[in-house]
Amino acid sequence: MTTTGNPVLADILDRQAARTEGEQLLNAIVDFGVLVPVDANGSVMFVGMEGSGPSLPGYTSEQCCRERLPQAAGAVHCDVARLLDIERQTKVATLSVFSPGGYAGIPMSLLHQVLQQRGQRLPEDRTLTLGRSTHPRAVALRDALRDRLLDFPEVHAVWIAHARWNESGMEQLMLHMAVGSQAPEGTADRLMKALLENQPAIGDEEPAIALRVLDPVAEADEISRLDTLGLDTVRVDPATRRTEVISQEYDQRPE
């Protein structure tokens, strides 16, 4: 996958000017994004910074990512919408940006402030386009969900989509997972691990996989919207405790 670097941000960091050019630094991130590292399964990687908790790392180029985080399997370009979506899903509070010659830690709240000052809003239906995926990886995930979903009774349903971030053009597979509020912490991550454990590693030309966890009650409207998009869906029928697979491949008939 071809990704885009951020030379404007690199210039600020390389000159050690993050403190004196804070506004320019924030604008560079909002305008041009950063490269975020992923592991062999396509999951976003985090780093631990001294004196603080986990931080989302962002790099100004693929080469910079390879040099500073050689254990990463690759990097994906994330615009500000994607960065804030990662923040929302993971609660990570800090973005750590790196260039070949510099570094700065930025509270995610400052990115929100920049967008508010610009009068911008980032509702998902404007920043992210979802559609049905026929990629072999998506089909394999659907089949794995059919076999494993009953092992995770707190997970009500999973939608599998091809996702395209409108600002950056970045494309990936995205699983939306409806998980009950009483589910043990980490349920969604454990299910993802179970789905991927028998899958081949994601190659350079394959789409990364992202996960968004939904509250069935608080985000009922979003769940209803997902049901209108014709996505491959795997859900559990609460009456029969049977797994249903809904796909255009089956003419919308439950499997």
C-alpha positions as CSV (number, residue, x, y, z in Angstrom):
1,M,0.0,0.0,0.0
2,T,1.4,3.4,-0.9
3,T,1.3,5.9,1.9
4,T,1.8,9.6,2.2
5,G,4.4,11.2,4.5
6,N,4.2,14.6,6.3
7,P,7.3,16.7,5.4
8,V,5.8,19.8,7.0
9,L,5.6,18.0,10.4
10,A,9.1,16.5,9.8
11,D,10.6,20.0,9.3
12,I,9.2,21.3,12.6
13,L,10.3,18.3,14.6
14,D,13.8,18.1,13.0
15,R,14.4,21.7,13.9
16,Q,13.3,21.0,17.5
17,A,10.6,23.7,17.1
18,A,7.6,21.9,18.5
19,R,7.4,24.2,21.6
20,T,7.8,27.5,19.6
21,E,5.7,26.4,16.6
22,G,3.0,24.5,18.4
23,E,0.2,25.9,16.3
24,Q,2.0,25.1,13.1
25,L,2.7,21.6,14.4
26,L,-1.0,20.9,15.2
27,N,-2.1,22.2,11.8
28,A,0.5,20.0,10.1
29,I,-1.0,16.9,11.8
30,V,-4.6,18.0,11.1
31,D,-3.9,18.9,7.4
32,F,-1.6,16.0,6.4
33,G,-1.9,13.2,9.0
34,V,0.8,10.8,10.1
35,L,1.9,7.2,9.5
36,V,0.7,4.9,12.3
37,P,2.5,1.5,12.8
38,V,0.6,-1.8,12.6
39,D,1.7,-5.3,13.6
40,A,1.6,-8.5,11.5
41,N,-2.2,-8.8,12.1
42,G,-2.9,-5.3,10.9
43,S,-3.6,-4.0,14.4
44,V,-2.5,-0.6,15.5
45,M,0.6,-0.6,17.7
46,F,1.1,1.6,20.8
47,V,4.3,2.7,22.6
48,G,5.0,3.4,26.2
49,M,6.5,6.8,26.9
50,E,8.5,7.4,30.0
51,G,6.4,8.9,32.8
52,S,3.1,8.3,31.0
53,G,0.8,5.6,29.8
54,P,0.4,4.1,26.4
55,S,0.7,6.5,23.5
56,L,-0.3,6.3,19.8
57,P,2.9,6.7,17.8
58,G,2.8,8.7,14.5
59,Y,5.7,9.0,12.0
60,T,6.4,11.5,9.3
61,S,7.5,8.8,6.8
62,E,7.6,5.1,6.3
63,Q,11.4,5.1,6.6
64,C,11.2,6.9,9.9
65,C,8.8,4.3,11.2
66,R,11.1,1.5,10.1
67,E,14.1,3.1,11.8
68,R,12.4,4.1,15.0
69,L,10.1,1.1,15.4
70,P,11.7,-1.8,13.5
71,Q,9.3,-4.3,15.1
72,A,6.3,-2.8,13.2
73,A,5.1,-4.9,10.2
74,G,4.2,-1.7,8.3
75,A,2.5,1.7,8.6
76,V,-0.8,3.1,7.5
77,H,-1.6,6.7,6.8
78,C,-4.1,8.1,9.3
79,D,-5.8,11.5,8.8
80,V,-7.1,13.4,11.7
81,A,-10.5,11.6,11.5
82,R,-8.9,8.2,11.8
83,L,-6.6,9.4,14.7
84,L,-9.6,10.6,16.6
85,D,-11.5,7.4,15.9
86,I,-8.6,5.4,17.4
87,E,-8.7,7.7,20.4
88,R,-12.4,7.1,20.8
89,Q,-12.1,3.4,20.5
90,T,-9.0,2.9,22.7
91,K,-9.1,5.9,25.1
92,V,-5.5,6.6,24.3
93,A,-4.9,10.2,25.4
94,T,-1.6,11.1,23.7
95,L,-0.3,11.1,20.1
96,S,3.6,10.8,20.0
97,V,4.9,12.1,16.7
98,F,8.4,11.3,15.4
99,S,10.6,12.5,12.6
100,P,14.2,11.3,11.9
101,G,15.5,14.1,14.1
102,G,12.8,15.0,16.6
103,Y,9.8,14.0,18.7
104,A,6.8,15.7,20.4
105,G,4.0,14.4,22.5
106,I,0.5,15.9,21.8
107,P,-2.6,15.5,23.8
108,M,-5.4,14.3,21.6
109,S,-7.6,17.0,23.1
110,L,-5.6,19.6,21.2
111,L,-6.6,18.0,17.9
112,H,-10.2,18.3,18.9
113,Q,-9.6,22.0,19.7
114,V,-8.1,22.7,16.3
115,L,-11.1,21.1,14.6
116,Q,-13.5,23.1,16.8
117,Q,-11.6,26.3,16.0
118,R,-12.0,25.6,12.3
119,G,-15.7,24.8,12.7
120,Q,-15.2,21.3,11.5
121,R,-17.2,18.2,12.6
122,L,-16.3,14.6,12.0
123,P,-19.4,12.5,12.0
124,E,-18.6,9.0,10.7
125,D,-21.0,9.1,7.8
126,R,-19.0,12.0,6.3
127,T,-15.5,10.8,7.0
128,L,-15.9,7.1,6.4
129,T,-17.6,5.2,3.6
130,L,-18.6,1.6,4.3
131,G,-19.6,-1.0,1.8
132,R,-19.7,-4.8,1.4
133,S,-16.3,-6.5,0.9
134,T,-15.7,-9.6,-1.2
135,H,-12.0,-9.7,-0.4
136,P,-10.9,-13.2,0.6
137,R,-9.8,-12.0,4.0
138,A,-13.3,-10.6,4.6
139,V,-14.9,-13.9,3.6
140,A,-12.5,-15.8,5.8
141,L,-13.4,-13.6,8.8
142,R,-17.1,-14.1,8.1
143,D,-16.6,-17.9,8.1
144,A,-14.5,-17.8,11.3
145,L,-17.2,-15.7,13.0
146,R,-19.8,-18.3,12.0
147,D,-17.8,-20.9,13.8
148,R,-16.7,-18.9,16.9
149,L,-19.4,-16.3,17.7
150,L,-21.3,-18.6,20.1
151,D,-18.2,-18.9,22.2
152,F,-18.6,-15.2,23.0
153,P,-22.2,-14.8,24.2
154,E,-21.7,-11.1,25.1
155,V,-21.1,-10.3,21.4
156,H,-24.5,-9.7,19.7
157,A,-23.5,-9.2,16.1
158,V,-20.5,-8.4,13.9
159,W,-20.6,-6.4,10.6
160,I,-17.8,-6.8,8.1
161,A,-17.1,-3.9,5.8
162,H,-14.8,-2.4,3.3
163,A,-13.9,1.0,4.8
164,R,-12.6,4.0,2.9
165,W,-11.5,7.1,4.8
166,N,-12.7,10.0,2.6
167,E,-10.0,12.6,3.5
168,S,-7.0,10.4,3.0
169,G,-8.3,7.7,0.6
170,M,-7.0,5.0,3.0
171,E,-8.8,1.7,2.6
172,Q,-9.1,-1.2,5.1
173,L,-11.4,-3.9,6.4
174,M,-13.5,-2.9,9.4
175,L,-15.4,-5.0,11.8
176,H,-18.2,-3.3,13.8
177,M,-18.9,-5.4,16.8
178,A,-21.9,-5.0,19.1
179,V,-20.9,-6.0,22.6
180,G,-23.2,-6.0,25.6
181,S,-22.4,-3.5,28.4
182,Q,-22.0,-6.4,30.9
183,A,-19.3,-8.1,28.8
184,P,-15.9,-8.7,30.6
185,E,-13.3,-6.2,29.7
186,G,-11.3,-7.2,26.6
187,T,-14.1,-9.4,25.1
188,A,-13.9,-7.8,21.7
189,D,-10.1,-8.1,21.6
190,R,-10.3,-11.8,22.6
191,L,-12.7,-12.5,19.8
192,M,-10.5,-10.7,17.3
193,K,-7.6,-12.8,18.4
194,A,-9.6,-16.0,18.1
195,L,-10.7,-15.0,14.5
196,L,-7.1,-14.2,13.4
197,E,-5.2,-17.1,15.1
198,N,-5.7,-19.5,12.2
199,Q,-5.5,-16.9,9.5
200,P,-2.4,-16.3,7.4
201,A,-0.4,-13.2,8.2
202,I,-1.6,-10.0,6.4
203,G,0.7,-9.3,3.5
204,D,1.9,-5.9,2.2
205,E,-0.7,-5.8,-0.5
206,E,-3.6,-6.8,1.8
207,P,-5.9,-4.4,3.7
208,A,-5.3,-3.8,7.3
209,I,-8.1,-4.8,9.7
210,A,-9.7,-2.3,12.1
211,L,-12.2,-2.9,14.9
212,R,-14.9,-0.6,16.2
213,V,-16.9,-1.8,19.3
214,L,-20.5,-0.6,19.6
215,D,-22.8,-0.5,22.7
216,P,-26.1,-2.1,21.6
217,V,-28.1,0.3,23.6
218,A,-26.2,3.6,23.4
219,E,-25.4,3.2,19.7
220,A,-28.6,1.6,18.6
221,D,-29.0,4.2,15.8
222,E,-25.6,3.3,14.4
223,I,-26.4,-0.4,14.5
224,S,-29.7,0.3,12.6
225,R,-27.7,2.2,10.0
226,L,-25.2,-0.7,9.6
227,D,-28.2,-3.0,8.9
228,T,-29.2,-0.9,5.9
229,L,-25.8,-1.1,4.2
230,G,-25.9,-4.6,2.9
231,L,-22.8,-5.7,4.8
232,D,-22.0,-9.3,5.5
233,T,-23.3,-9.8,9.0
234,V,-22.9,-12.5,11.6
235,R,-25.3,-12.4,14.6
236,V,-26.7,-14.6,17.2
237,D,-30.5,-15.2,17.3
238,P,-31.4,-14.6,21.0
239,A,-34.4,-16.9,20.7
240,T,-32.7,-20.0,19.3
241,R,-29.1,-19.3,20.3
242,R,-28.1,-20.1,16.7
243,T,-25.6,-18.2,14.6
244,E,-27.1,-16.4,11.5
245,V,-25.0,-15.3,8.6
246,I,-26.5,-12.7,6.3
247,S,-24.8,-12.0,3.1
248,Q,-25.6,-10.9,-0.5
249,E,-23.8,-14.0,-1.5
250,Y,-26.7,-15.9,-0.1
251,D,-29.4,-13.6,-1.5
252,Q,-29.8,-12.2,2.1
253,R,-31.0,-15.6,3.4
254,P,-29.8,-16.6,6.9
255,E,-27.3,-19.5,6.8
